């Protein structure tokens, strides 16, 4: 046999041998392999916490290693395994468990400690309760842990600091309490790589290519207390740190400035105080920095000029002061800039209007700025523009109408003059506010195209449309007949200027507020849960030198504090205003002046709209006997209704108002209140008929239920449920002791 033929034969034999080996290995890997009993039982114990109607695993014997996967009874992957040939025997172990969003309930079983080779455990998005097993951190191979978005309680076990490398730890969205264990700052990297710096850079590049970070510590949305541990600065690998939405206090540790590969720092909505450490300017890889809704003081450090890669920056609702730094104009990658609710002063840097990637610009409460909009801008990606209470003067620039993505526009509480630019009609705005400026000219009819618009407290000359509930026109046009003058409302609705009570009940579903009195901010980030110390407990704030007399009214404005989409927390259920003098003859109006005015005008407006709706949908009768009126579960005729009020007798009268009289009527065992409107409101009703449909569709637990409406020329009736404790007017102006 020639040498060439021999070589060819050897090659063929080698190929056959290789194929045989591969086939053997493939066969070995594809055949389902049994797992150790203690591991199979442990995984079954975790999986069986699911609702018994839809079990993931019918029995622990069904827990097998199918190649590299563990398959549920439904045929989907719930974990991964690893098999190795040892002494001629294939040994398999569970290395990953993935049971996220499986409707798991109950507690995490202690048997999980038997998964001794476990590297990753994901039980996120379930309804797990109870505490985190204290021995979970003793799994020596575990480096990924995700228990987020459950209902876990208790403290964070210190043993979690024993995790081998802590690549991913997310415990967010639970009800965990107590302090952050200092053991979470432990880290063991020697078993992972001998070249620490090279490994950091490798992982950093991997993170930049993917939103999902392998270096993640997320403890957000819990009830954690105490300070942020200094030792967290010992985590050199960490790229994502989220401790937001807790009750953490103390200052931001200087040690966090050593996390030079950190991409995300989220510390917002806590009770953190102190100043922003200068050393945080070393975090030059930062993309997201959010510390809003805390109690941080001082200025924005000059070192922050180095944070040129920022995409989001929020320090809203703190107590920061000083000027807004010019270096912000160099953050060319910034997409969200939230500086509102602080005590900044001086000019707003013009360069901010050149940041072309900005989508959210939110600045408020900048004193002594004398700012004017620049002649041009690059902010054409904006979705939210808030420049509230920034002492801005001049005109509203027409180029705002070219911001085609804009949906939220707030330029309220400034010194803007001129008219509303017609270019704004091109926008699809969900909210627009120019309240408390000095705008003039006509209010265009395209304003009605938006969802909610506030034009109150301006100097507009006239309306080019009929009033709508979508547009706040309070004191907007006092140079015209359309003016809603607060002082005139007081004269009409506060009898002889002598109110008797000072309480207004409201519901405010926000966590914290900035409180303005007579246009001046008196409280910053006022949090009712902190101040009252618990539910159903009153809290009193004293304000002196508030000028209210016969020619002025008391104005109280509550603006949502914190980051602009924040709405977490308790309710402010009532406000009580107490004057420094006793009410009585010869005294001026009380400190509740504004509340009374607002309530009176709102009630009148609601009644008129309801009446108009009844007219438009044809609830009109020709005779007392033929017209049916709905009083809830039953219907009655107009004659029966008149009889029940004794033909609107003084004896059945409950209260009187500027627009009508309310009577008590008992029909078929049911008591209702009948409001008879005065005939001089006909013209006003006609003006409001286009808005009646909107009001009729409104429903709320704090609104008196409208039962029916009767409307003919000369007789307008509103029938609504009877309130046992009489009317608001009776409580405010009557002689009873009702409070």
C-alpha positions as CSV (number, residue, x, y, z in Angstrom):
1,X,0.0,0.0,0.0
2,X,1.4,3.4,-1.0
3,X,2.2,6.0,1.6
4,X,-0.6,8.2,0.3
5,X,-3.2,5.5,0.5
6,X,-2.1,4.6,4.1
7,X,-2.4,8.3,5.1
8,X,-5.9,8.4,3.6
9,X,-6.9,5.2,5.4
10,X,-5.6,6.6,8.7
11,X,-7.6,9.8,8.2
12,X,-10.8,7.9,7.5
13,X,-10.4,5.7,10.6
14,X,-9.7,8.8,12.7
15,X,-12.9,10.4,11.4
16,X,-14.9,7.3,12.1
17,X,-13.5,7.1,15.7
18,X,-14.3,10.8,16.3
19,X,-17.9,10.4,15.0
20,X,-18.3,7.4,17.3
21,X,-17.1,9.4,20.3
22,X,-19.3,12.3,19.4
23,X,-22.3,10.0,19.0
24,X,-21.6,8.4,22.3
25,X,-21.3,11.7,24.0
26,X,-24.5,13.1,22.3
27,X,-26.4,10.0,23.3
28,X,-25.1,10.4,26.9
29,X,-26.2,14.0,27.0
30,X,-29.6,13.6,25.3
31,X,-30.8,10.8,27.5
32,X,-32.6,12.1,30.6
33,X,-30.4,11.8,33.6
34,X,-31.5,11.3,37.2
35,X,-30.7,14.0,39.7
36,X,-29.7,13.4,43.3
37,X,-32.8,12.8,45.5
38,X,-32.2,15.7,47.8
39,X,-31.9,18.2,45.0
40,X,-35.0,16.8,43.2
41,X,-37.0,17.0,46.4
42,X,-35.7,20.6,47.0
43,X,-36.8,21.8,43.6
44,X,-40.1,20.1,44.0
45,X,-40.6,21.8,47.3
46,X,-40.1,25.2,45.7
47,X,-42.3,24.4,42.7
48,X,-45.2,23.0,44.7
49,X,-45.9,26.3,46.4
50,X,-47.9,27.1,43.2
51,X,-51.7,26.8,43.2
52,X,-52.6,23.2,43.4
53,X,-54.9,23.5,40.4
54,X,-51.9,24.1,38.1
55,X,-48.9,22.2,39.5
56,X,-45.6,22.7,37.8
57,X,-44.3,19.3,38.9
58,X,-46.5,16.4,39.8
59,X,-43.9,14.7,41.9
60,X,-40.2,15.0,42.8
61,X,-39.5,12.0,40.6
62,X,-40.4,14.0,37.6
63,X,-37.4,16.3,38.3
64,X,-34.8,15.0,35.8
65,X,-32.0,16.5,33.8
66,X,-32.9,16.5,30.1
67,X,-29.6,17.2,28.4
68,X,-28.8,20.6,30.2
69,X,-32.4,21.5,31.0
70,X,-35.0,20.7,33.6
71,X,-38.5,20.5,32.1
72,X,-41.8,21.1,33.9
73,X,-44.9,19.0,33.4
74,X,-46.0,21.6,31.0
75,X,-43.0,21.1,28.8
76,X,-41.3,24.5,29.5
77,X,-37.8,25.0,31.0
78,X,-37.8,25.7,34.8
79,X,-34.1,25.2,35.4
80,X,-30.7,24.0,34.1
81,X,-28.5,21.2,35.1
82,X,-24.9,20.2,34.6
83,X,-23.7,16.7,34.1
84,X,-20.1,15.5,34.3
85,X,-18.6,12.1,33.7
86,X,-16.9,10.9,36.9
87,X,-15.3,7.4,37.2
88,X,-17.5,6.2,34.3
89,X,-20.7,7.6,35.8
90,X,-22.6,10.7,34.7
91,X,-23.2,12.9,37.8
92,X,-25.8,15.7,37.4
93,X,-26.6,18.7,39.6
94,X,-29.1,21.5,39.4
95,X,-27.3,24.7,38.8
96,X,-30.1,27.2,37.9
97,X,-33.7,27.5,38.9
98,X,-36.0,29.9,37.0
99,X,-39.5,30.1,38.4
100,X,-40.3,33.7,37.8
101,X,-44.0,34.9,37.3
102,X,-45.4,31.5,38.1
103,X,-48.1,32.6,40.6
104,X,-46.1,30.9,43.4
105,X,-47.4,31.6,46.9
106,X,-46.5,30.6,50.4
107,X,-43.0,30.8,51.8
108,X,-39.6,29.9,50.4
109,X,-39.0,26.3,51.7
110,X,-35.9,25.6,53.8
111,X,-35.2,22.7,51.5
112,X,-33.7,25.1,49.1
113,X,-30.4,24.8,51.0
114,X,-30.1,21.3,49.6
115,X,-29.4,22.7,46.1
116,X,-25.8,22.7,47.0
117,X,-24.5,23.3,43.4
118,X,-27.0,26.1,42.7
119,X,-25.5,29.1,40.9
120,X,-28.7,31.1,40.1
121,X,-32.1,31.3,41.7
122,X,-34.9,33.4,40.2
123,X,-38.3,33.4,42.0
124,X,-39.3,37.0,41.0
125,X,-42.8,38.2,40.1
126,X,-44.7,35.8,42.4
127,X,-46.7,36.1,45.6
128,X,-44.2,34.6,48.0
129,X,-44.6,35.6,51.6
130,X,-42.7,35.2,54.9
131,X,-39.1,35.9,55.3
132,X,-36.0,35.1,53.3
133,X,-34.4,31.8,54.6
134,X,-31.4,32.7,56.7
135,X,-29.4,29.8,55.2
136,X,-29.9,30.9,51.6
137,X,-26.6,32.8,51.6
138,X,-24.8,29.6,52.6
139,X,-25.1,28.1,49.2
140,X,-21.4,28.5,48.3
141,X,-21.9,28.5,44.5
142,X,-24.8,30.9,44.4
143,X,-24.0,34.2,42.6
144,X,-27.3,35.2,41.1
145,X,-30.4,35.8,43.3
146,X,-33.6,37.5,42.2
147,X,-36.5,37.5,44.7
148,X,-38.0,40.8,43.4
149,X,-41.7,41.7,43.2
150,X,-43.0,39.3,45.9
151,X,-44.5,40.0,49.3
152,X,-41.5,39.0,51.4
153,X,-41.2,40.5,54.9
154,X,-38.7,40.6,57.7
155,X,-35.1,41.7,57.5
156,X,-32.4,40.9,54.9
157,X,-30.4,38.0,56.2
158,X,-26.8,38.8,56.9
159,X,-25.8,35.5,55.3
160,X,-26.5,36.9,51.9
161,X,-23.1,38.5,52.2
162,X,-21.6,35.0,51.9
163,X,-22.6,34.7,48.3
164,X,-19.7,33.7,46.2
165,X,-19.5,36.6,43.8
166,X,-22.8,38.5,44.0
167,X,-23.2,39.1,40.3
168,X,-26.9,39.7,40.6
169,X,-29.0,40.4,43.8
170,X,-32.5,41.9,43.5
171,X,-34.8,42.0,46.4
172,X,-36.9,45.0,45.2
173,X,-40.6,45.3,45.4
174,X,-41.1,43.5,48.7
175,X,-41.9,44.6,52.2
176,X,-38.5,44.0,53.7
177,X,-37.7,46.1,56.8
178,X,-34.8,46.9,59.0
179,X,-31.3,48.1,58.1
180,X,-29.2,47.0,55.1
181,X,-26.7,44.4,56.5
182,X,-23.1,45.5,56.3
183,X,-22.3,42.0,55.2
184,X,-23.7,42.9,51.8
185,X,-20.4,44.8,51.2
186,X,-18.4,41.5,51.3
187,X,-17.1,40.2,48.1
188,X,-14.8,37.3,47.1
189,X,-13.3,37.7,43.6
190,X,-10.2,35.5,43.9
191,X,-12.0,32.4,42.7
192,X,-13.3,34.2,39.6
193,X,-10.2,35.8,38.0
194,X,-6.6,36.4,38.8
195,X,-6.6,39.7,36.8
196,X,-9.1,41.9,38.6
197,X,-8.7,45.0,36.4
198,X,-9.0,43.0,33.2
199,X,-12.2,41.3,34.5
200,X,-13.7,44.7,35.5
201,X,-13.2,46.1,32.0
202,X,-14.5,43.0,30.4
203,X,-17.7,43.1,32.4
204,X,-18.0,46.8,31.9
205,X,-18.0,46.4,28.2
206,X,-20.5,43.6,28.4
207,X,-22.8,45.8,30.5
208,X,-22.6,48.7,28.1
209,X,-23.8,46.4,25.3
210,X,-26.8,45.2,27.4
211,X,-29.2,46.9,29.7
212,X,-29.1,43.9,32.0
213,X,-26.1,44.2,34.4
214,X,-24.4,41.3,35.9
215,X,-23.3,43.5,38.8
216,X,-26.6,44.5,40.3
217,X,-27.7,45.3,43.9
218,X,-31.4,46.3,43.9
219,X,-33.1,46.7,47.2
220,X,-35.6,49.3,46.0
221,X,-39.3,49.6,46.9
222,X,-39.1,48.1,50.4
223,X,-39.3,49.5,53.9
224,X,-35.6,49.5,54.8
225,X,-34.4,52.0,57.4
226,X,-31.2,53.2,58.8
227,X,-28.2,54.7,56.9
228,X,-26.5,53.4,53.7
229,X,-23.6,51.2,54.9
230,X,-20.2,52.7,54.1
231,X,-19.0,49.2,53.3
232,X,-21.0,49.2,50.1
233,X,-18.1,51.2,48.7
234,X,-16.1,47.9,48.8
235,X,-18.0,46.5,45.9
236,X,-15.6,47.3,43.0
237,X,-17.5,45.3,40.4
238,X,-21.0,46.9,41.0
239,X,-22.5,48.6,38.0
240,X,-26.1,49.1,39.2
241,X,-27.1,50.3,42.7
242,X,-30.8,50.9,43.5
243,X,-31.9,51.7,47.0
244,X,-34.8,54.0,46.1
245,X,-38.2,54.1,47.7
246,X,-37.3,53.1,51.2
247,X,-36.9,55.0,54.5
248,X,-33.1,55.2,54.5
249,X,-31.6,58.2,56.4
250,X,-28.2,59.7,57.1
251,X,-26.0,61.0,54.4
252,X,-24.7,59.5,51.2
253,X,-21.5,57.6,52.1
254,X,-18.3,59.1,50.7
255,X,-17.1,55.5,50.0
256,X,-19.6,55.3,47.1
257,X,-17.2,57.5,45.2
258,X,-14.9,54.5,44.9
259,X,-17.4,52.7,42.7
260,X,-15.8,54.0,39.5
261,X,-17.5,51.5,37.3
262,X,-20.9,52.4,38.5
263,X,-23.4,53.1,35.7
264,X,-26.6,53.6,37.8
265,X,-27.1,55.1,41.2
266,X,-30.8,55.3,42.4
267,X,-31.3,56.7,45.9
268,X,-34.5,58.7,45.4
269,X,-37.5,58.8,47.7
270,X,-35.8,58.2,51.0
271,X,-35.0,60.4,53.9
272,X,-31.4,61.1,53.1
273,X,-29.9,64.3,54.3
274,X,-26.5,66.0,54.2
275,X,-24.8,67.2,51.1
276,X,-23.8,65.6,47.8
277,X,-20.2,64.3,48.2
278,X,-17.7,65.9,45.9
279,X,-16.1,62.5,45.3
280,X,-19.2,61.4,43.4
281,X,-17.7,63.4,40.5
282,X,-15.3,60.5,40.1
283,X,-18.1,58.3,38.8
284,X,-17.4,59.3,35.2
285,X,-19.2,56.2,33.8
286,X,-22.5,57.1,35.4
287,X,-25.5,57.1,33.1
288,X,-28.3,57.4,35.7
289,X,-28.2,59.5,38.9
290,X,-31.4,59.9,40.8
291,X,-31.5,61.2,44.4
292,X,-34.9,63.1,44.2
293,X,-37.4,63.4,47.1
294,X,-34.9,63.4,49.9
295,X,-33.6,66.1,52.3
296,X,-30.3,66.9,50.7
297,X,-28.8,70.4,51.2
298,X,-25.9,72.4,49.8
299,X,-25.1,73.0,46.2
300,X,-24.5,70.9,43.1
301,X,-20.7,70.0,43.5
302,X,-18.4,71.4,40.8
303,X,-16.9,68.0,40.4
304,X,-20.2,66.9,38.8
305,X,-19.0,68.7,35.7
306,X,-17.1,65.4,34.9
307,X,-20.3,63.4,34.7
308,X,-20.6,64.0,30.9
309,X,-22.1,60.6,30.1
310,X,-25.2,61.2,32.1
311,X,-28.5,60.2,30.5
312,X,-30.8,60.9,33.6
313,X,-30.1,63.4,36.4
314,X,-32.7,64.0,39.1
315,X,-32.2,65.9,42.3
316,X,-35.9,67.1,42.5
317,X,-37.6,67.8,45.8
318,X,-34.6,68.4,48.0
319,X,-33.3,71.5,49.8
320,X,-30.4,72.3,47.4
321,X,-29.5,75.9,46.9
322,X,-27.1,78.1,45.0
323,X,-27.1,78.7,41.2
324,X,-27.9,76.2,38.6
325,X,-24.4,75.3,37.3
326,X,-23.4,76.3,33.8
327,X,-21.6,72.9,33.4
328,X,-24.9,71.2,32.9
329,X,-24.9,72.5,29.3
330,X,-21.9,70.2,28.7
331,X,-23.9,67.1,29.5
332,X,-24.6,66.4,25.8
333,X,-26.0,62.9,26.4
334,X,-28.6,64.0,29.0
335,X,-32.2,62.9,28.3
336,X,-33.9,63.8,31.6
337,X,-33.0,66.8,33.8
338,X,-35.1,67.2,36.9
339,X,-34.0,70.1,39.3
340,X,-37.5,71.2,40.6
341,X,-38.6,71.7,44.1
342,X,-35.3,73.1,45.5
343,X,-34.0,76.6,46.4
344,X,-31.9,77.4,43.4
345,X,-31.5,81.0,42.4
346,X,-30.0,83.1,39.6
347,X,-30.1,82.6,35.8
348,X,-31.0,79.3,34.2
349,X,-28.1,78.4,31.9
350,X,-29.0,79.2,28.3
351,X,-26.9,76.3,27.2
352,X,-29.5,73.9,28.5
353,X,-31.7,74.8,25.5
354,X,-29.0,73.4,23.2
355,X,-29.1,69.9,24.7
356,X,-30.7,68.2,21.8
357,X,-31.3,64.8,23.4
358,X,-33.4,66.1,26.3
359,X,-36.8,64.5,26.6
360,X,-37.7,65.8,30.1
361,X,-36.7,69.2,31.4
362,X,-38.2,70.0,34.8
363,X,-37.1,73.0,36.8
364,X,-39.1,74.9,39.4
365,X,-38.7,77.4,42.2
366,X,-35.7,79.3,40.9
367,X,-35.5,82.7,42.6
368,X,-34.2,85.9,41.1
369,X,-33.5,84.4,37.7
370,X,-34.9,87.2,35.4
371,X,-34.7,84.5,32.8
372,X,-35.9,85.0,29.2
373,X,-36.3,82.3,26.7
374,X,-33.5,82.2,24.1
375,X,-34.3,83.2,20.5
376,X,-33.8,79.6,19.3
377,X,-33.5,76.1,20.7
378,X,-32.5,72.5,20.0
379,X,-35.0,71.0,22.4
380,X,-37.1,69.2,19.7
381,X,-37.2,65.8,21.4
382,X,-38.9,67.2,24.6
383,X,-41.9,65.3,25.9
384,X,-42.1,67.2,29.2
385,X,-41.2,70.9,29.7
386,X,-41.7,72.3,33.2
387,X,-40.4,75.7,34.1
388,X,-42.6,76.6,37.0
389,X,-42.0,79.5,39.4
390,X,-38.7,80.5,37.8
391,X,-39.2,84.3,37.5
392,X,-39.3,84.0,33.7
393,X,-40.3,87.1,31.9
394,X,-40.9,88.0,28.3
395,X,-43.1,86.2,25.8
396,X,-43.8,82.5,25.3
397,X,-41.6,81.5,22.3
398,X,-43.4,80.3,19.2
399,X,-40.8,77.5,18.7
400,X,-42.4,75.5,21.5
401,X,-45.0,74.7,18.9
402,X,-42.3,72.9,16.9
403,X,-41.7,70.4,19.8
404,X,-43.9,67.8,18.2
405,X,-43.4,65.2,20.9
406,X,-44.4,67.5,23.7
407,X,-47.3,66.3,25.9
408,X,-46.8,68.1,29.2
409,X,-46.2,71.9,29.3
410,X,-46.1,73.9,32.5
411,X,-44.9,77.5,32.5
412,X,-47.1,78.6,35.5
413,X,-46.1,81.1,38.2
414,X,-43.8,83.2,36.1
415,X,-44.0,86.8,34.7
416,X,-44.8,85.9,31.1
417,X,-46.6,88.5,29.0
418,X,-48.1,88.7,25.6
419,X,-50.5,86.2,24.0
420,X,-50.6,82.4,23.7
421,X,-48.7,81.6,20.4
422,X,-50.9,80.0,17.7
423,X,-48.0,77.6,16.9
424,X,-49.0,75.7,20.1
425,X,-52.2,74.4,18.4
426,X,-50.0,71.9,16.5
427,X,-49.2,70.1,19.7
428,X,-51.1,67.1,21.2
429,X,-50.9,68.2,24.9
430,X,-52.3,66.2,27.7
431,X,-51.6,69.0,30.2
432,X,-50.8,72.7,29.7
433,X,-50.6,75.4,32.4
434,X,-49.9,79.1,32.1
435,X,-51.5,79.9,35.4
436,X,-50.4,83.0,37.4
437,X,-48.7,84.9,34.7
438,X,-49.5,88.2,33.0
439,X,-50.7,86.9,29.6
440,X,-53.2,89.0,27.6
441,X,-55.1,88.9,24.4
442,X,-57.9,86.5,23.4
443,X,-57.9,82.9,24.5
444,X,-58.1,80.9,21.2
445,X,-60.7,78.1,20.7
446,X,-58.0,75.5,19.9
447,X,-57.3,75.4,23.6
448,X,-60.2,73.0,23.9
449,X,-58.3,70.4,21.8
450,X,-56.1,69.6,24.9
451,X,-57.1,67.4,27.8
452,X,-56.5,69.7,30.7
453,X,-55.5,73.4,30.5
454,X,-55.0,75.9,33.3
455,X,-55.2,79.6,32.3
456,X,-56.2,81.0,35.7
457,X,-54.9,84.2,37.1
458,X,-53.9,86.1,34.0
459,X,-55.0,89.2,32.1
460,X,-56.7,87.7,29.0
461,X,-59.3,90.0,27.3
462,X,-61.9,87.5,26.1
463,X,-62.8,83.9,25.3
464,X,-63.3,82.6,21.7
465,X,-65.2,79.6,23.0
466,X,-67.8,78.5,25.6
467,X,-66.3,77.6,29.0
468,X,-65.4,73.9,29.4
469,X,-64.5,71.8,32.5
470,X,-61.3,71.0,30.7
471,X,-60.1,74.6,31.0
472,X,-59.5,76.4,34.3
473,X,-60.5,80.0,33.7
474,X,-60.6,81.2,37.3
475,X,-59.7,84.8,37.4
476,X,-58.2,84.5,33.9
477,X,-59.9,87.4,32.2
478,X,-60.7,90.2,34.6
479,X,-60.5,92.7,31.8
480,X,-63.6,91.2,30.2
481,X,-67.1,90.1,31.0
482,X,-65.8,86.5,31.2
483,X,-64.0,87.3,34.5
484,X,-64.6,85.0,37.5
485,X,-63.5,87.5,40.2
486,X,-62.7,85.8,43.5
487,X,-63.7,88.9,45.5
488,X,-67.1,89.1,43.9
489,X,-67.7,85.4,44.7
490,X,-66.9,86.1,48.3
491,X,-69.4,88.9,48.5
492,X,-72.1,86.7,47.0
493,X,-71.4,83.5,48.9
494,X,-70.2,84.6,52.3
495,X,-73.2,86.2,54.0
496,X,-72.3,89.7,55.3
497,X,-68.6,88.6,55.4
498,X,-69.2,86.5,58.6
499,X,-68.3,82.8,58.1
500,X,-68.6,80.6,61.1
501,X,-66.3,77.6,60.3
502,X,-63.0,77.1,58.7
503,X,-62.7,73.5,57.5
504,X,-62.5,72.2,54.0
505,X,-62.4,68.4,53.3
506,X,-60.3,67.2,50.4
507,X,-58.6,64.1,49.1
508,X,-55.0,64.5,47.9
509,X,-53.5,61.2,46.8
510,X,-49.9,62.3,46.8
511,X,-47.0,61.4,49.1
512,X,-45.7,65.0,49.6
513,X,-46.4,68.6,48.6
514,X,-44.9,72.0,48.3
515,X,-47.3,74.3,50.0
516,X,-47.7,77.9,48.8
517,X,-49.7,80.5,50.7
518,X,-50.5,83.8,49.1
519,X,-48.0,82.8,46.3
520,X,-45.1,82.2,48.6
521,X,-43.7,78.7,49.2
522,X,-44.1,78.0,52.9
523,X,-43.5,74.3,53.1
524,X,-41.1,72.2,51.0
525,X,-41.7,68.5,50.4
526,X,-44.4,68.4,53.1
527,X,-45.0,64.7,53.9
528,X,-48.2,64.1,55.9
529,X,-47.1,60.6,57.0
530,X,-43.9,61.9,58.6
531,X,-45.5,65.0,60.2
532,X,-48.7,63.4,61.6
533,X,-47.0,60.2,62.8
534,X,-49.7,57.9,61.7
535,X,-53.2,57.7,60.1
536,X,-56.2,59.7,61.4
537,X,-53.9,61.9,63.4
538,X,-54.1,65.7,62.9
539,X,-51.1,67.9,62.3
540,X,-50.9,71.6,62.8
541,X,-48.7,74.1,61.0
542,X,-48.6,77.7,62.2
543,X,-48.1,80.6,59.8
544,X,-48.0,84.2,60.9
545,X,-48.2,87.5,59.0
546,X,-50.6,86.1,56.4
547,X,-52.4,89.2,55.0
548,X,-56.1,88.5,54.5
549,X,-58.7,91.2,54.8
550,X,-61.9,92.4,53.2
551,X,-60.2,93.1,49.8
552,X,-58.0,90.0,49.6
553,X,-58.6,86.2,49.8
554,X,-56.5,83.4,51.2
555,X,-54.9,81.3,48.5
556,X,-53.4,77.9,49.4
557,X,-51.8,75.9,46.6
558,X,-50.5,72.3,47.0
559,X,-48.2,71.1,44.3
560,X,-46.9,67.5,44.1
561,X,-43.3,67.4,45.3
562,X,-40.7,65.0,44.3
563,X,-40.0,63.5,40.9
564,X,-42.7,64.4,38.4
565,X,-44.4,61.0,38.2
566,X,-44.4,60.4,41.9
567,X,-47.7,59.5,43.5
568,X,-47.0,57.1,46.3
569,X,-48.2,57.5,49.8
570,X,-51.0,58.6,52.2
571,X,-53.9,61.0,51.8
572,X,-54.3,64.5,53.2
573,X,-58.0,64.1,54.1
574,X,-58.8,67.5,55.5
575,X,-57.5,71.1,55.9
576,X,-58.7,73.3,58.7
577,X,-57.7,77.0,58.7
578,X,-57.9,78.9,62.0
579,X,-57.7,82.7,62.2
580,X,-55.8,84.6,64.9
581,X,-59.0,86.5,65.9
582,X,-62.5,85.4,67.0
583,X,-65.3,85.4,64.5
584,X,-68.2,87.7,65.1
585,X,-69.8,90.9,64.4
586,X,-67.7,93.5,62.7
587,X,-64.9,91.0,61.9
588,X,-63.5,90.4,58.4
589,X,-63.7,87.2,56.5
590,X,-61.8,84.2,57.9
591,X,-58.7,82.4,56.7
592,X,-60.9,79.9,54.9
593,X,-62.0,82.6,52.4
594,X,-60.4,80.9,49.4
595,X,-61.8,77.4,50.3
596,X,-65.3,78.8,50.6
597,X,-65.1,80.7,47.3
598,X,-63.8,77.6,45.5
599,X,-66.4,75.3,47.0
600,X,-69.3,77.7,46.3
601,X,-68.3,78.3,42.7
602,X,-67.8,74.5,42.1
603,X,-71.2,73.6,43.5
604,X,-72.9,76.2,41.3
605,X,-71.0,75.1,38.2
606,X,-71.8,71.4,38.8
607,X,-75.5,72.0,39.3
608,X,-75.7,74.1,36.1
609,X,-73.9,71.4,34.1
610,X,-76.2,68.7,35.4
611,X,-79.2,70.7,34.5
612,X,-78.0,71.3,31.0
613,X,-77.3,67.6,30.5
614,X,-80.9,66.8,31.4
615,X,-82.2,69.3,28.9
616,X,-80.0,68.0,26.1
617,X,-80.9,64.3,26.5
618,X,-84.7,65.1,26.6
619,X,-85.6,64.5,30.2
620,X,-88.4,67.0,29.7
621,X,-92.0,66.5,30.8
622,X,-95.3,68.1,29.7
623,X,-97.5,67.4,32.7
624,X,-97.0,66.7,36.3
625,X,-98.5,63.2,36.0
626,X,-96.9,62.0,32.8
627,X,-93.2,62.8,33.6
628,X,-91.4,60.1,35.5
629,X,-88.6,60.9,37.8
630,X,-85.9,58.4,39.0
631,X,-85.3,58.5,42.7
632,X,-83.0,55.4,42.8
633,X,-84.7,52.0,42.7
634,X,-88.1,53.5,42.1
635,X,-89.7,56.1,39.7
636,X,-92.3,58.7,40.7
637,X,-94.3,61.4,38.8
638,X,-93.6,65.1,39.1
639,X,-96.9,65.5,41.0
640,X,-95.8,63.0,43.6
641,X,-92.5,64.8,43.9
642,X,-94.2,68.1,44.4
643,X,-96.5,66.6,46.9
644,X,-93.6,65.2,48.8
645,X,-92.1,68.7,49.1
646,X,-95.5,70.1,50.0
647,X,-95.4,72.0,46.8
648,X,-91.9,73.4,47.7
649,X,-93.1,74.5,51.1
650,X,-90.9,76.5,53.5
651,X,-91.5,73.7,56.0
652,X,-89.5,71.2,53.8
653,X,-86.7,73.6,53.0
654,X,-83.2,72.4,53.8
655,X,-81.1,75.3,52.6
656,X,-80.9,78.2,50.2
657,X,-78.1,79.2,47.8
658,X,-77.4,81.8,45.2
659,X,-78.8,79.5,42.5
660,X,-81.7,77.8,44.2
661,X,-83.3,76.2,47.2
662,X,-83.0,72.6,48.4
663,X,-86.0,70.7,49.8
664,X,-86.4,67.4,51.6
665,X,-88.8,64.9,50.0
666,X,-89.9,61.4,51.3
667,X,-91.3,59.1,48.6
668,X,-92.1,55.5,49.0
669,X,-89.9,55.2,52.1
670,X,-86.9,56.9,50.5
671,X,-85.7,60.4,51.3
672,X,-84.2,62.5,48.5
673,X,-83.0,66.1,48.2
674,X,-84.7,68.3,45.6
675,X,-82.8,71.3,44.3
676,X,-85.1,73.9,42.7
677,X,-83.0,76.3,40.6
678,X,-84.0,79.9,40.2
679,X,-85.3,80.8,36.8
680,X,-82.7,83.5,36.2
681,X,-80.1,80.7,35.5
682,X,-81.7,79.8,32.2
683,X,-79.2,81.7,30.1
684,X,-76.2,80.3,32.0
685,X,-77.5,76.8,31.5
686,X,-77.7,77.3,27.8
687,X,-74.1,78.4,27.7
688,X,-72.9,75.2,29.4
689,X,-74.9,72.6,27.5
690,X,-71.8,71.4,25.5
691,X,-70.1,70.5,28.8
692,X,-73.0,68.7,30.4
693,X,-72.2,65.3,28.9
694,X,-68.7,65.4,30.4
695,X,-70.0,66.2,33.9
696,X,-72.7,63.6,33.8
697,X,-70.2,60.8,33.1
698,X,-68.1,61.7,36.2
699,X,-68.4,59.5,39.2
700,X,-66.6,59.6,42.6
701,X,-67.2,58.3,46.1
702,X,-66.9,61.9,47.4
703,X,-69.6,63.3,45.1
704,X,-73.3,63.3,46.0
705,X,-75.1,60.9,43.7
706,X,-77.3,62.7,41.1
707,X,-80.5,60.6,40.7
708,X,-82.5,62.6,38.1
709,X,-83.1,66.0,36.5
710,X,-86.4,67.7,35.5
711,X,-86.3,70.6,33.2
712,X,-89.0,72.7,31.7
713,X,-89.3,76.4,31.2
714,X,-89.6,78.0,34.6
715,X,-89.0,74.8,36.5
716,X,-85.6,73.3,36.9
717,X,-85.1,70.5,39.4
718,X,-82.1,68.4,40.4
719,X,-82.9,65.2,42.5
720,X,-80.0,63.7,44.4
721,X,-79.4,61.5,47.4
722,X,-80.2,63.0,50.8
723,X,-77.2,63.8,53.1
724,X,-78.2,63.2,56.7
725,X,-75.8,65.9,58.0
726,X,-77.4,68.7,56.0
727,X,-75.6,70.8,53.5
728,X,-72.1,72.3,53.3
729,X,-73.6,75.8,53.4
730,X,-75.4,74.9,56.7
731,X,-72.1,73.6,58.2
732,X,-70.3,76.8,57.2
733,X,-72.8,79.5,57.8
734,X,-75.6,78.0,59.9
735,X,-76.2,78.3,63.6
736,X,-75.9,74.7,64.6
737,X,-72.9,73.2,66.4
738,X,-72.2,70.8,63.5
739,X,-68.5,70.6,62.6
